[in-house]
Amino acid sequence: MDDELRSRLDALEVKVDAAYNAAEKVRKYLFWTGVVTVALVVLPAVGLVFAIPSFISTYSSLSDLSQ
C-alpha cells in the first residue's frame, strides 16, 4: 500500500508542476498583453491630450489670417 500511495503522490506532483508551469505562461502572456495595450492605446491618447490644443491654436491662428 505504501508503494502505491507513493507512486500516486509522485504522479500528482508531476501534474501540479505542469499546472504551475501553465499558469506561469498565462501570467506572462497577460502581462505582456497589458504592456502592449498600454503602449498602443494609452500612450498615444495621452499624447493627443497635448497635441490637440496645439493643433487647434494653429488652426485658429490660420483662420484668423484668412479673414
Summary of the structure (lengths in Angstrom):
residues: 67
radius of gyration: 28.7
end to end distance: 97.4
largest distance: 97.4
contacts: 128
relative contact order: 0.05
helix: 97%
strand: 0%
